[in-house]
Amino acid sequence: MNSTISEFCKLKLEIRDFLNQTSNYIEINEQQIKDMVNQSHYTVNHEGDSYDFYGMEKESYWFPITLRNSVFVTLYGFFEHILIKICNTLYTMRGISMSVESFFNNKQNTGSTIVKASNYILNVATTYFPDQLPEWTHMKNCAVLRNSIVHNFAKNNDRVKLLLPMSGITTEIKDITNEVLDFDYMGEAHGVSQLNFENSFFLLSSFSKEFLNSFATLMNKFFLVNASLLDGKHDEKLASFNFTV
């Protein structure tokens, strides 16, 4: 069996395992977030009046936001890793004269890492890439969100504002509270000013799952059209399965 073809089969297995394991991880952690925050919510009765207290004022907001941002940055990083790995495998398999590194470092090639990778696959390796799918537009938009989270503490800057409204994104801290507590929280959002959340955006629980679905759709299309990359009698089962989340 051709060793290069085998590399694409290994890549497909790597993607499948990552999607399955990460999807399960997200579901478990979302439930743990809700459990933790709900345990910190309590009511105090005093002189006949009921006062609704929200314990762990900063942490109750901070923990869900931080964890979701961290998960998303990890997901996005893996997507970058896969696209670069596709580029490098095609470079080796086809004996392309221009290396991936040289192409990426060329000042004429602008855009995010995933855009550069897609351009290398399409224009240098002359291989199909599903850049016309709406899921690809979603991923490019996610690059803007990722950069804001990593470099600007998830600030709602001009580039982010151009994307809004966007599914799975909110600019209201109360949306996170309502979602995590499973009810409409009517009081003030404690801790917001201390954490400097003004002009920020937040990821809702659905966001990471949408990212994984877009990832799976793009990779299914890539391997379907480029089925020859997985050709081989020993690879029939690996070539036939589709990614699901």
N, C-alpha and C positions, 0 to 999 in steps of 0.2 A: 504493500500500500504506500502510495506517495506520502512522504513525511509532511509536505506542505498542506496537502488536503487534510491530513490528520490534525494539523494545528487548528484548522477552522472547525473541525468537529470538537476538539477540546474547548475551543472558544465558545461554541454553542452550549456545551455542558456547563461551562463556567457561568454564562449568563443565566441559564435555567436555574442553577442552584442559588445564585445570588438573588434572583427575583423571588423564588419561593421562600427562602430563609428570611429575606428582608421583609416581605409581606407579612409573614407570621410575627416577626419581631415588632413591627409597627402596631399590629392589632393588640398584642399583649401589652405593650407600653402605653398605648392610649387608655386601656382599661386601668392600668396602674396609676396613670396621671389622675384619672377621675376618682379613683379610690383615695389617693393621697389628699387631694383637694377637698373632697367631701368629708373626710375625717377631720379636717381643720375647720370646717364650718359648724358653728354652734349658736344656740340662742340662750340668752340670759334673761330671767324674769326678775324684775325689781319693782316692788310696790305696785303690783298689779299690771305693770306694763311689760311688754315683751320687747327685748332689744336683740336685733340680729347682728351678731358679731361674725367677722370673717377672720379667723385666726391665721397666723403665718402670713401677715399682710403682703410683704414683698415676695416671699417664696411662692405663695399660691399663684401669683401671676408669673413670676420669673421662671419657675420650673417648667411649666408646659411650653412656654415660648422658647426657652433655651434648648430643651430637648428636641422639639420639632425642628428648629433651625439646624441643630447638629445632625439630625437624621437626614434632612434634605441635602445639606452640604456633602454628606457621605454618599448619598445616592447620586448626586450630580458628579462627584469625583469619580465614581465607578463608571458612569456613562462616558466621561472623558477617557478614562483608562481603556475601555472597550474600543472606542473609535480609534484611538492612537494605536492600539494593538492590531486592529484591522489594517491600518495604514502600513505598519511595519511588516506584517505578514505578507501583504501584497507586494511590498518593496522587495522582500526576499524571494518570493515565489516567482515574480516576473522579471527579476533582474533589472529593476528600474534604475536609471542613472542618477536621478535626483533623490537624495535621501529625505526621509520625513523631517529630520532635524533641519536640514538646509531649507526646505520648503517653508517650515514654520518660522524660521528666523529671517526669511526674506521680508524686508520692510514693505514690499508691495502687497504682501498677503496680510490684509487687515482682518479684524474681527476676533471673535472669541476662539478659544481652542477648538471647540466642537465645529465651528464654521470652517476653520482652517483644515481640520481633519476631513470634513465632508468634501471640501474643495480638492484635497489631495486624492481622495478615493475617486471622485468624478473626473477630474481634469488631468491628473498625473497617472494614476493607475487605470484610468479609463474603465472604471467599474461602476455599475449602477448603485446609486444611493437614493433613498426615498425622500429627497428634499422638497418634493411637491406635496407631501402629506401635511394636513393641519397639525399633526402631532409634532412635526419638525419645527413648525412655527412656535408651538408651545415650548419646546425644548430651548429654542433660541431666546424666548422670553424668560425662561427660567435662568438663563445665564446672567441676565440683568439682575434678577432677584438674588442669585447666589453671590454676585460681586458686591451688592449692597450689604448683604448679611456679613460677608467676610471682611470687607474693607470699610464699611460705613455704619455698622451696627444696625442694619435693617432700616435705614432712614428712607423715608418716602421722597427720594430725590426726583429730579426732572425726568430721568429715564424711566424710573418706576411709575411715575404718574401717567406716562404715556400708555402704560399697559393696563391701567385700572379703568373700570372694574374688571377683575380677573377671577375666574373660578378658583375657590379655595384660598382666597386672600381677603383680608379685612384690614381696615385702618382704624377700627373701633375696638378698644381693649375690652369693652363690655361684651362683645361677641365671643371672645375667648372665655370669659367668666360664665356666660350663659351656657355655652357649649359644654364646658367641663362640669358645671354644677347641675346641668339638665333642668334648669328653670330660669325664669327671667329674674335677674338680680336687679332690684330696684334702688339700692343704695348707691352711695358714691363709690368710685373705684379706688379703694385704698392703695396707696403706694405708687400710683401712676406717676405723680410729679417727682417723687424721689428717684424713680428709675429712668426719668427722662424719656418717656415713651411718646411724647408729642411728635407728630409728623413721622410716625413709624408705620410699618405694615407688619401684619402678623399672619402666620400660617394656620389655617383651620385644619381640623383632623382629616379632612378629605384630600388635602393637598398632596401629600406624599403618595397616596394610592393613585391619584391621577397621574403623577409623574411616572410611577412604575408602569401604569397602563400605556402611557405614551411610549415609554422605553420599549416595552414588549411589542407594541404594534410596529414600531420602526424596525426592530430587529427581525420580526417575522417577515416583513416585506423584503428586507435586505437579503435574507437567506432564501426566500422563495424565488426571487428573481435571479439571484446568483447561485442557483442550485448546483451548478457545475463545481463550485468551490467545495462541495461536500460529496462529490461523486466518488463512488467506490463501493464494492460489494459488502465490505465489512462495516460500512458506515450508513447503511440503508435506514436502520432504526433511528440513528442520530439525525439523519437528514429529514425524516418525516415528521417529527414532533414540532408543535408550535409552542411558543411561550405563552403562559397564562399567569394571571395575578389573582 
